[in-house]
Amino acid sequence: MELHIETLPFSALPNADRKLCERALEVASRAYAPYSGFAVGVAVRTASGKVFVGANLENASYGLSICAEVAALTEANTHGADDIETIAVVGYKYAPIFDHQAIVTPCGRCRQLIWEARCRARSDIKVICCNGDLTSAAVFSIAELLPAAFDVVALRQFDDHPPAETHPHSHPLKQRRVS
């Protein structure tokens, strides 16, 4: 299934959404991305209007890198904000050449994490994806970005199985009793 990206001028976004995207662009400038040269900034807004931000943080061991979406969602979680309504994602290539034209969408891992935030909020989350100079945007719901998502509903199919502690294939260390 291919995702169709319908773009709109940044100026067509509501004022509150433009301000959220501007915060995401601002924090993208603080990304630590010496290996990819690709900066991403994210700003999430809660139902109460609180905003939490994050930028990507790369590591020489690529698997340890942290996406901007993860950083912003973690900050929101740390502050007890489980009512996220909107997330703005802005990214651009800054090395070896500067390229700010492409609209950036969350990676698959981040889409799954945004979906989990949706489950906690008990409502869909608007995802605003922008290019690096804030001239173009695309707006999605997380349900559009991640159809047939894996969540607690999928886990419930296993409810008739024994808990992990008593299941014969559970981790042996969890079965030990401490006296």
Backbone torsions as a table, in degrees:
resi	resn	phi	psi	omega
1	MET	NA	122.4	-179.5
2	GLU	-96.4	136.8	179.6
3	LEU	-86.4	123.8	176.7
4	HIS	-87.4	125.3	-179.8
5	ILE	-104.4	110.2	176.3
6	GLU	-98.5	116.3	-176.8
7	THR	-92.6	158.1	175.4
8	LEU	-139.9	157.8	177.1
9	PRO	-64.1	141.5	179.0
10	PHE	-54.3	-37.3	-178.1
11	SER	-64.1	-17.6	180.0
12	ALA	-79.8	-12.8	178.5
13	LEU	-71.5	149.9	173.7
14	PRO	-60.2	153.1	-176.1
15	ASN	-53.7	-45.3	-178.9
16	ALA	-61.3	-37.3	178.9
17	ASP	-71.7	-38.1	176.3
18	ARG	-61.4	-43.0	179.0
19	LYS	-63.1	-38.2	178.0
20	LEU	-64.6	-42.7	177.8
21	CYS	-64.3	-38.2	177.7
22	GLU	-63.6	-37.4	175.6
23	ARG	-64.5	-40.3	178.7
24	ALA	-63.7	-42.2	177.5
25	LEU	-63.2	-41.9	179.7
26	GLU	-59.4	-47.3	-177.6
27	VAL	-72.5	-24.8	176.7
28	ALA	-60.4	-29.1	179.2
29	SER	-67.0	-14.3	178.5
30	ARG	-101.8	9.6	177.8
31	ALA	-63.8	144.8	173.7
32	TYR	-107.8	98.7	-173.9
33	ALA	-137.2	58.0	-176.7
34	PRO	-71.2	-15.9	-175.6
35	TYR	-94.3	-39.8	179.7
36	SER	-96.5	-25.2	-174.7
37	GLY	67.5	24.0	-177.1
38	PHE	-120.6	112.5	-178.2
39	ALA	-95.7	135.4	176.4
40	VAL	-131.5	135.8	173.5
41	GLY	-125.7	145.7	-178.6
42	VAL	-135.2	142.8	171.9
43	ALA	-131.8	130.4	176.7
44	VAL	-113.4	143.2	179.4
45	ARG	-120.6	135.9	179.6
46	THR	-93.4	172.7	178.6
47	ALA	-61.7	-29.7	179.4
48	SER	-84.8	-1.0	177.1
49	GLY	92.7	-0.6	177.3
50	LYS	-70.1	144.7	-178.9
51	VAL	-121.1	134.7	176.9
52	PHE	-125.7	141.8	-173.9
53	VAL	-125.3	163.3	175.4
54	GLY	-160.7	153.3	176.3
55	ALA	-128.3	155.8	180.0
56	ASN	-69.6	149.0	-177.1
57	LEU	-134.6	102.6	-177.0
58	GLU	-85.4	163.4	179.8
59	ASN	-140.9	147.6	179.4
60	ALA	-58.0	-29.3	172.2
61	SER	-90.2	90.9	-167.3
62	TYR	-45.4	-37.2	-178.3
63	GLY	-63.2	-17.8	-179.9
64	LEU	-91.4	-1.0	179.6
65	SER	-65.2	152.3	-178.8
66	ILE	-118.1	125.0	177.6
67	CYS	-72.8	154.7	179.2
68	ALA	-61.4	-37.6	179.1
69	GLU	-61.3	-42.2	178.9
70	VAL	-62.8	-43.7	-179.4
71	ALA	-61.4	-44.9	-178.3
72	ALA	-69.6	-42.7	178.2
73	LEU	-64.0	-36.5	178.3
74	THR	-66.7	-41.6	178.0
75	GLU	-62.5	-43.1	178.5
76	ALA	-61.1	-45.2	179.7
77	ASN	-61.6	-42.4	-179.7
78	THR	-59.3	-31.8	179.9
79	HIS	-93.3	9.9	176.4
80	GLY	76.3	16.6	-178.4
81	ALA	-88.0	104.9	179.3
82	ASP	-115.1	20.2	-178.8
83	ASP	-118.8	44.9	-179.0
84	ILE	-66.0	132.7	179.2
85	GLU	-110.5	-38.2	-172.6
86	THR	-140.1	143.2	175.3
87	ILE	-132.7	132.0	178.1
88	ALA	-110.7	132.7	-178.7
89	VAL	-122.4	125.1	178.1
90	VAL	-130.1	134.6	178.6
91	GLY	-149.7	160.1	178.7
92	TYR	-163.1	154.9	175.8
93	LYS	-88.1	127.9	179.5
94	TYR	-118.3	-8.7	177.6
95	ALA	-150.1	142.7	1.3
96	PRO	-75.7	-18.1	174.7
97	ILE	-126.1	154.9	179.3
98	PHE	-85.1	125.7	177.5
99	ASP	-141.1	114.9	-175.8
100	HIS	-119.8	14.6	-172.9
101	GLN	-83.7	-32.7	-173.5
102	ALA	-77.4	139.6	173.4
103	ILE	-78.2	133.7	-176.3
104	VAL	-103.1	131.0	175.5
105	THR	-113.7	158.6	178.5
106	PRO	-64.4	148.3	175.4
107	CYS	-71.1	172.8	-178.5
108	GLY	-59.5	-44.0	179.4
109	ARG	-59.9	-44.2	-179.0
110	CYS	-69.0	-34.9	176.4
111	ARG	-60.7	-41.5	178.8
112	GLN	-63.7	-40.1	178.8
113	LEU	-68.7	-36.9	175.8
114	ILE	-65.6	-37.8	176.9
115	TRP	-59.9	-42.9	178.6
116	GLU	-62.0	-39.2	175.8
117	ALA	-62.5	-36.2	176.4
118	ARG	-61.9	-42.8	178.9
119	CYS	-62.4	-41.9	179.2
120	ARG	-66.4	-39.5	-178.7
121	ALA	-76.7	-18.1	-177.4
122	ARG	60.4	30.5	173.8
123	SER	-159.0	156.7	-177.3
124	ASP	-65.8	155.1	180.0
125	ILE	-113.0	130.5	175.3
126	LYS	-79.0	131.5	178.9
127	VAL	-116.5	114.6	179.6
128	ILE	-102.1	119.4	-178.3
129	CYS	-110.1	128.5	-174.6
130	CYS	-127.1	160.4	170.6
131	ASN	-85.7	172.7	-171.7
132	GLY	-73.7	-12.2	176.5
133	ASP	-111.0	11.4	177.7
134	LEU	53.4	44.7	173.3
135	THR	-105.2	-22.8	-178.9
136	SER	-132.9	149.9	178.8
137	ALA	-146.3	160.8	171.7
138	ALA	-136.8	138.3	-176.6
139	VAL	-118.4	129.9	-179.8
140	PHE	-132.8	164.4	161.9
141	SER	-95.1	157.4	178.0
142	ILE	-64.6	-28.3	176.9
143	ALA	-63.5	-33.6	176.3
144	GLU	-71.1	-39.5	-178.3
145	LEU	-74.1	-24.2	-176.9
146	LEU	-137.2	72.4	178.6
147	PRO	-68.0	148.9	180.0
148	ALA	56.6	45.3	-177.7
149	ALA	-65.1	155.2	175.4
150	PHE	-92.1	126.9	179.6
151	ASP	-153.4	-164.4	-176.5
152	VAL	-60.6	-29.9	177.4
153	VAL	-62.0	-41.8	177.8
154	ALA	-65.8	-35.7	179.1
155	LEU	-67.2	-29.8	-177.5
156	ARG	-63.4	-19.1	178.5
157	GLN	-64.2	-16.2	-179.1
158	PHE	-99.4	7.4	-175.7
159	ASP	-60.6	-24.9	-179.3
160	ASP	-84.2	2.0	177.2
161	HIS	-93.3	154.9	179.0
162	PRO	-66.6	152.2	177.1
163	PRO	-58.4	157.5	-176.4
164	ALA	-55.7	-34.6	-176.4
165	GLU	-64.1	-29.5	-178.0
166	THR	-107.9	-5.3	-179.9
167	HIS	-70.1	138.0	-176.5
168	PRO	-61.0	-20.1	-178.9
169	HIS	-102.6	14.0	179.2
170	SER	-71.6	163.2	-177.0
171	HIS	-62.2	131.0	-175.6
172	PRO	-61.4	-30.2	-179.9
173	LEU	-68.3	-29.5	179.3
174	LYS	-72.7	-17.3	-178.4
175	GLN	-87.7	-12.1	179.9
176	ARG	-70.0	144.1	175.7
177	ARG	-105.6	137.8	177.9
178	VAL	-99.2	128.6	-179.0
179	SER	-84.5	NA	NA
